[in-house]
């Protein structure tokens, strides 16, 4: 449990740090804020990232820039309530084109990558909006989600 909490603290930066990184250009080597390069302080990674904290209802979460290819999605449930029916992530509201029914248990940390990403490729010409929804019900769960992609 302690390892899980340390990993969760590492994966999800405080909102103030996220805003600071975003204003500084984050991990984007070109400094283009439109790419949403957001990285926790002290982290060195290749690619691009965006973190969204406090998700407790279905809706829009992030837009992946043109030519972005999703590499991984990290989901941390901050509550003792599992998301009933897992989570779906898609390119439209209620969609499941990218992730379908990924189980998110109480206080769980889930890494979705590789073949679990049903369609990691996004538009070459426009940002691709991503939406999250519960398979059945949110059950009062609150999630922090981190998206990692290559350009």
SVG drawing of the C-alpha trace seen along z (x, -y; Angstrom):
<svg xmlns="http://www.w3.org/2000/svg" viewBox="-25 -30 40 36">
<polyline fill="none" stroke="black" stroke-width="0.4" points="0.0,0.0 2.9,-2.4 4.5,-1.7 1.1,-2.5 0.8,-5.8 4.4,-6.8 3.9,-5.9 0.6,-7.8 2.3,-10.9 5.0,-10.6 2.5,-10.2 0.1,-13.1 1.6,-16.5 -0.3,-19.0 -2.5,-21.3 -0.2,-24.3 2.8,-22.5 0.9,-21.4 -0.1,-25.0 3.5,-26.1 4.9,-23.5 2.2,-24.3 3.1,-28.0 6.8,-27.1 6.1,-24.9 6.2,-21.7 8.0,-18.8 7.5,-20.1 10.9,-20.8 9.3,-23.4 7.6,-25.3 4.3,-25.1 1.6,-25.2 -1.1,-24.0 0.5,-20.5 -0.3,-20.3 3.2,-19.2 2.6,-18.8 5.1,-16.9 5.4,-16.5 8.4,-18.4 11.6,-16.4 10.4,-14.0 12.3,-13.4 10.3,-11.6 10.2,-11.6 7.0,-12.4 4.1,-14.6 1.8,-14.4 -1.4,-15.8 -2.7,-15.2 -6.3,-15.7 -7.2,-15.5 -10.5,-15.0 -12.6,-13.3 -15.9,-12.1 -18.3,-12.4 -18.4,-11.6 -17.1,-14.3 -14.3,-15.8 -10.8,-15.3 -8.1,-16.4 -7.3,-17.0 -4.4,-15.1 -2.6,-17.3 -2.5,-16.4 -0.3,-13.3 -0.3,-12.4 -0.1,-8.6 -1.2,-7.5 1.5,-5.5 -0.1,-5.0 -2.9,-6.2 -2.4,-6.1 -5.6,-6.0 -5.5,-6.5 -8.6,-6.1 -8.3,-8.4 -11.3,-6.9 -12.3,-3.6 -15.1,-3.2 -14.6,-1.2 -15.9,-2.5 -18.8,-0.1 -18.3,1.4 -14.9,-0.1 -14.0,-3.2 -14.3,-4.0 -12.3,-6.6 -13.3,-7.6 -13.2,-10.3 -16.9,-11.2 -19.0,-11.6 -19.8,-8.1 -17.4,-6.6 -15.1,-3.7 -12.9,-3.8 -9.6,-4.0 -10.4,-2.2 -13.3,0.1 -14.4,1.2 -11.0,0.9 -11.4,2.0 -10.6,-0.7 -10.8,0.7 -11.0,-1.1 -7.8,-3.1 -6.4,-1.4 -3.7,-2.4 -4.2,-1.1 -1.8,-1.5 -3.4,-1.1 -0.9,-0.7 0.0,1.6 -2.8,3.7 -5.2,2.4 -5.3,-0.9 -7.8,0.1 -7.0,-2.8 -3.9,-4.8 -3.7,-6.8 -5.3,-10.2 -6.0,-12.8 -3.1,-14.1 -4.8,-17.4 -6.7,-18.4 -6.6,-17.9 -8.5,-14.8 -10.7,-15.3 -10.9,-12.5 -13.8,-11.8 -14.1,-9.6 -17.2,-7.7 -18.1,-5.0 -19.1,-1.7 -22.1,-1.6 -21.8,-4.1 -19.1,-6.4 -20.1,-5.1 -18.6,-8.3 -15.1,-7.4 -12.7,-10.3 -10.0,-9.6 -6.7,-11.3 -5.8,-10.5 -2.5,-11.0 -2.3,-10.7 1.1,-10.1 1.6,-10.3 4.3,-10.6 4.3,-13.2"/>
</svg>
